[in-house]
Amino acid sequence: MQDAPDWSLFYFVRGWAAKNLASNLNSITGTWKNADGNLAIARKICYFFLQSRQAVTDRSTEEKALRRIHSNGEGWAFSARDFADLGSRPTIDSALHRLERKGSIRRIIRGVYDRPQFSAALSTELSPDLDQVARALARKFGWRIQPSGAVAQNLLRLSTQVAARAVYLSDGPNRSYQVGRSALVFDHTALKEAGFRLPESGLIVQALKSLGQEHVTPDAISKIRAWLPASLRARVLADTATATGWVYAALRQIAGKDTDGSSRESAR
């Protein structure tokens, strides 16, 4: 919610104008003296008052947007839609443009920005996080998306290969964006894994299916387990109860459950 404007100056100007105009009324002839001049001055003061109020509003919106950006950490990608609650679209666009000019954020593609991650070792900004960009676009357009198997493997560190094309399945239209040297592609399809409540659930299921049952090794289970926070393991297991048999069996191992339902930790 935007701060309520301080109208005290406006009312002062209105009272000043009325007083000066009335004082210039010639009671004998009924004519006005300097009426045009007084009105012009009043208009100018009101104009500068409104301009100053807009400048204060713009600064406030910019500060609120920057706080939200910082709260999401380095690498977060976003669009004006992520700040719709802070003001009108033109106000948000202006705030983001100012932040870009100041170097606080980076423009990735039209309408999408990020807070760059900086590498101290390389002394440079890192390339945009394609997964963050994909999610920002999904929020912007109201799409549901899920990473393809290859992207899911990469996100879960099951594969170190960086593909030139990052493909996401989407219930939106077919789209392709060039992000640096990589292509970010959205393929329209029925989202089979979109029924999960947690994004981590769909990501892991996609990666496991992409690997194939014969390639779900103890090393793969260990890597996924290390990636998935302990606080989410039981929730992901409950969320994926309808997954294919061998996939769910792998998920039980990731969650630390033995085949008899007991946890590995409790069995020790």
DRENNU-861574 format. One record per residue (C-alpha): residue in three letters; x, y negated, z. Coordinates in nm, 3 decimals, decimal comma. Example, Ala and Ser with C-alpha at 12.3 -4.5 7.8 and 13.67 -1.06 7.14 Angstrom:
2
<ALA <1,230 0,450 0,780>>
<SER <1,367 0,106 0,714>>
//
This chain:
268
<MET <0,000 0,000 0,000>>
<GLN <0,137 -0,341 -0,096>>
<ASP <0,180 -0,614 0,166>>
<ALA <-0,104 -0,865 0,182>>
<PRO <0,002 -1,201 0,035>>
<ASP <0,050 -1,504 0,258>>
<TRP <-0,206 -1,754 0,128>>
<SER <-0,117 -2,032 0,372>>
<LEU <0,083 -2,223 0,109>>
<PHE <-0,199 -2,189 -0,142>>
<TYR <-0,454 -2,334 0,100>>
<PHE <-0,213 -2,616 0,188>>
<VAL <-0,174 -2,704 -0,180>>
<ARG <-0,549 -2,693 -0,235>>
<GLY <-0,610 -2,924 0,062>>
<TRP <-0,333 -3,160 -0,046>>
<ALA <-0,475 -3,183 -0,398>>
<ALA <-0,828 -3,248 -0,275>>
<LYS <-0,713 -3,519 -0,034>>
<ASN <-0,502 -3,702 -0,291>>
<LEU <-0,765 -3,682 -0,560>>
<ALA <-1,030 -3,817 -0,325>>
<SER <-0,806 -4,102 -0,213>>
<ASN <-0,769 -4,215 -0,572>>
<LEU <-1,143 -4,245 -0,632>>
<ASN <-1,232 -4,601 -0,710>>
<SER <-1,559 -4,650 -0,524>>
<ILE <-1,653 -4,947 -0,739>>
<THR <-1,592 -4,821 -1,089>>
<GLY <-1,626 -4,448 -1,017>>
<THR <-1,305 -4,377 -1,206>>
<TRP <-1,013 -4,162 -1,099>>
<LYS <-0,663 -4,292 -1,060>>
<ASN <-0,377 -4,056 -1,135>>
<ALA <-0,617 -3,759 -1,137>>
<ASP <-0,438 -3,588 -1,423>>
<GLY <-0,103 -3,633 -1,255>>
<ASN <-0,224 -3,489 -0,925>>
<LEU <-0,384 -3,192 -1,097>>
<ALA <-0,064 -3,122 -1,292>>
<ILE <0,143 -3,125 -0,972>>
<ALA <-0,106 -2,897 -0,797>>
<ARG <-0,097 -2,653 -1,088>>
<LYS <0,284 -2,644 -1,083>>
<ILE <0,298 -2,581 -0,709>>
<CYS <0,040 -2,303 -0,737>>
<TYR <0,233 -2,152 -1,028>>
<PHE <0,560 -2,147 -0,835>>
<PHE <0,377 -2,006 -0,532>>
<LEU <0,236 -1,718 -0,734>>
<GLN <0,572 -1,658 -0,904>>
<SER <0,747 -1,641 -0,568>>
<ARG <0,484 -1,398 -0,437>>
<GLN <0,538 -1,175 -0,742>>
<ALA <0,913 -1,182 -0,688>>
<VAL <0,868 -1,074 -0,325>>
<THR <0,635 -0,792 -0,434>>
<ASP <0,882 -0,676 -0,699>>
<ARG <1,170 -0,671 -0,449>>
<SER <0,957 -0,478 -0,199>>
<THR <0,862 -0,219 -0,464>>
<GLU <1,224 -0,183 -0,571>>
<GLU <1,337 -0,126 -0,211>>
<LYS <1,064 0,133 -0,148>>
<ALA <1,146 0,317 -0,470>>
<LEU <1,517 0,323 -0,384>>
<ARG <1,444 0,464 -0,038>>
<ARG <1,239 0,744 -0,196>>
<ILE <1,515 0,817 -0,446>>
<HIS <1,777 0,841 -0,172>>
<SER <1,553 1,062 0,042>>
<ASN <1,545 1,319 -0,239>>
<GLY <1,924 1,335 -0,261>>
<GLU <2,174 1,316 -0,544>>
<GLY <2,073 1,480 -0,869>>
<TRP <1,700 1,420 -0,824>>
<ALA <1,532 1,334 -1,156>>
<PHE <1,214 1,130 -1,170>>
<SER <0,982 0,912 -1,375>>
<ALA <0,754 0,618 -1,300>>
<ARG <0,478 0,868 -1,217>>
<ASP <0,667 0,968 -0,902>>
<PHE <0,615 0,613 -0,766>>
<ALA <0,254 0,556 -0,875>>
<ASP <0,148 0,493 -0,514>>
<LEU <0,384 0,194 -0,483>>
<GLY <0,216 -0,037 -0,734>>
<SER <0,102 -0,089 -1,091>>
<ARG <0,282 0,075 -1,382>>
<PRO <0,444 -0,253 -1,504>>
<THR <0,570 -0,322 -1,150>>
<ILE <0,718 0,027 -1,119>>
<ASP <0,878 0,008 -1,464>>
<SER <1,036 -0,327 -1,379>>
<ALA <1,172 -0,193 -1,050>>
<LEU <1,329 0,110 -1,222>>
<HIS <1,480 -0,106 -1,496>>
<ARG <1,640 -0,333 -1,233>>
<LEU <1,779 -0,033 -1,044>>
<GLU <1,924 0,100 -1,369>>
<ARG <2,091 -0,234 -1,447>>
<LYS <2,242 -0,235 -1,097>>
<GLY <2,382 0,114 -1,150>>
<SER <2,175 0,267 -0,868>>
<ILE <2,008 0,512 -1,107>>
<ARG <2,082 0,653 -1,451>>
<ARG <1,852 0,674 -1,752>>
<ILE <1,859 1,027 -1,893>>
<ILE <1,595 1,016 -2,164>>
<ARG <1,308 0,781 -2,231>>
<GLY <1,107 0,741 -1,910>>
<VAL <1,319 0,979 -1,702>>
<TYR <1,599 0,878 -1,465>>
<ASP <1,813 1,041 -1,199>>
<ARG <2,038 0,954 -0,908>>
<PRO <2,368 1,081 -1,047>>
<GLN <2,580 1,330 -0,860>>
<PHE <2,941 1,220 -0,829>>
<SER <3,238 1,456 -0,838>>
<ALA <3,523 1,338 -0,617>>
<ALA <3,752 1,598 -0,772>>
<LEU <3,682 1,476 -1,126>>
<SER <3,629 1,112 -1,024>>
<THR <3,323 1,093 -1,248>>
<GLU <2,948 1,138 -1,255>>
<LEU <2,825 1,489 -1,327>>
<SER <2,590 1,571 -1,612>>
<PRO <2,217 1,561 -1,532>>
<ASP <2,067 1,868 -1,366>>
<LEU <1,853 2,020 -1,643>>
<ASP <1,622 2,192 -1,395>>
<GLN <1,557 1,859 -1,223>>
<VAL <1,488 1,694 -1,559>>
<ALA <1,248 1,975 -1,654>>
<ARG <1,058 1,937 -1,328>>
<ALA <1,044 1,558 -1,365>>
<LEU <0,891 1,597 -1,713>>
<ALA <0,644 1,854 -1,581>>
<ARG <0,528 1,613 -1,309>>
<LYS <0,512 1,326 -1,556>>
<PHE <0,288 1,510 -1,803>>
<GLY <0,103 1,737 -1,561>>
<TRP <0,245 2,060 -1,704>>
<ARG <0,297 2,387 -1,524>>
<ILE <0,637 2,531 -1,610>>
<GLN <0,861 2,824 -1,526>>
<PRO <1,220 2,885 -1,635>>
<SER <1,292 3,149 -1,895>>
<GLY <1,481 3,457 -1,780>>
<ALA <1,820 3,323 -1,889>>
<VAL <1,765 2,992 -1,708>>
<ALA <1,641 3,174 -1,397>>
<GLN <1,956 3,388 -1,389>>
<ASN <2,171 3,078 -1,418>>
<LEU <1,984 2,896 -1,139>>
<LEU <2,022 3,198 -0,909>>
<ARG <2,395 3,220 -0,996>>
<LEU <2,349 3,565 -1,147>>
<SER <2,506 3,432 -1,465>>
<THR <2,782 3,176 -1,507>>
<GLN <2,716 3,117 -1,874>>
<VAL <2,589 2,766 -1,953>>
<ALA <2,363 2,795 -2,255>>
<ALA <2,336 2,516 -2,510>>
<ARG <1,955 2,548 -2,484>>
<ALA <1,766 2,558 -2,156>>
<VAL <1,424 2,706 -2,229>>
<TYR <1,122 2,665 -2,001>>
<LEU <0,784 2,825 -2,051>>
<SER <0,499 2,575 -2,027>>
<ASP <0,124 2,545 -2,052>>
<GLY <0,184 2,212 -2,227>>
<PRO <0,277 2,152 -2,591>>
<ASN <0,600 2,266 -2,752>>
<ARG <0,859 1,997 -2,684>>
<SER <1,234 1,957 -2,714>>
<TYR <1,461 1,694 -2,558>>
<GLN <1,832 1,630 -2,599>>
<VAL <1,992 1,584 -2,256>>
<GLY <2,359 1,510 -2,303>>
<ARG <2,504 1,801 -2,499>>
<SER <2,223 2,040 -2,407>>
<ALA <1,877 2,093 -2,550>>
<LEU <1,589 2,113 -2,303>>
<VAL <1,310 2,312 -2,467>>
<PHE <0,952 2,373 -2,356>>
<ASP <0,775 2,666 -2,520>>
<HIS <0,398 2,681 -2,492>>
<THR <0,286 3,019 -2,363>>
<ALA <0,064 3,191 -2,108>>
<LEU <0,242 3,165 -1,773>>
<LYS <0,232 3,513 -1,627>>
<GLU <0,423 3,418 -1,313>>
<ALA <0,245 3,086 -1,253>>
<GLY <0,007 3,233 -0,995>>
<PHE <0,268 3,227 -0,719>>
<ARG <0,238 2,954 -0,459>>
<LEU <0,613 2,910 -0,417>>
<PRO <0,839 2,803 -0,706>>
<GLU <1,110 3,028 -0,563>>
<SER <0,884 3,330 -0,613>>
<GLY <0,837 3,276 -0,986>>
<LEU <1,206 3,198 -1,030>>
<ILE <1,322 3,521 -0,865>>
<VAL <1,065 3,738 -1,044>>
<GLN <1,166 3,588 -1,380>>
<ALA <1,534 3,652 -1,308>>
<LEU <1,474 4,013 -1,200>>
<LYS <1,262 4,092 -1,505>>
<SER <1,523 3,932 -1,730>>
<LEU <1,796 4,146 -1,573>>
<GLY <1,597 4,465 -1,607>>
<GLN <1,558 4,736 -1,344>>
<GLU <1,882 4,914 -1,434>>
<HIS <2,087 4,596 -1,382>>
<VAL <1,945 4,498 -1,043>>
<THR <2,260 4,594 -0,856>>
<PRO <2,345 4,546 -0,487>>
<ASP <2,563 4,254 -0,598>>
<ALA <2,265 4,089 -0,771>>
<ILE <2,047 4,144 -0,463>>
<SER <2,321 3,993 -0,245>>
<LYS <2,352 3,683 -0,464>>
<ILE <1,978 3,617 -0,468>>
<ARG <1,960 3,675 -0,093>>
<ALA <2,241 3,425 -0,036>>
<TRP <2,061 3,172 -0,257>>
<LEU <1,721 3,209 -0,088>>
<PRO <1,699 3,037 0,253>>
<ALA <1,624 3,278 0,538>>
<SER <1,318 3,071 0,631>>
<LEU <1,160 3,146 0,291>>
<ARG <1,232 3,519 0,258>>
<ALA <0,921 3,649 0,436>>
<ARG <0,704 3,389 0,261>>
<VAL <0,836 3,484 -0,084>>
<LEU <0,779 3,853 -0,008>>
<ALA <0,416 3,785 0,091>>
<ASP <0,372 3,558 -0,213>>
<THR <0,489 3,827 -0,457>>
<ALA <0,284 4,119 -0,323>>
<THR <0,121 4,166 -0,666>>
<ALA <0,453 4,189 -0,855>>
<THR <0,547 4,501 -1,054>>
<GLY <0,656 4,795 -0,837>>
<TRP <1,032 4,791 -0,900>>
<VAL <1,039 4,409 -0,887>>
<TYR <0,865 4,410 -0,549>>
<ALA <1,104 4,679 -0,424>>
<ALA <1,395 4,448 -0,515>>
<LEU <1,220 4,160 -0,341>>
<ARG <1,190 4,371 -0,025>>
<GLN <1,566 4,422 -0,031>>
<ILE <1,621 4,050 -0,082>>
<ALA <1,395 3,977 0,215>>
<GLY <1,594 4,225 0,424>>
<LYS <1,325 4,492 0,443>>
<ASP <1,389 4,866 0,424>>
<THR <1,160 5,091 0,224>>
<ASP <0,976 5,192 0,542>>
<GLY <0,885 4,830 0,613>>
<SER <1,137 4,767 0,892>>
<SER <1,387 4,488 0,863>>
<ARG <1,754 4,561 0,816>>
<GLU <1,839 4,328 1,100>>
<SER <1,612 4,512 1,343>>
<ALA <1,749 4,848 1,231>>
<ARG <2,099 4,756 1,342>>
//
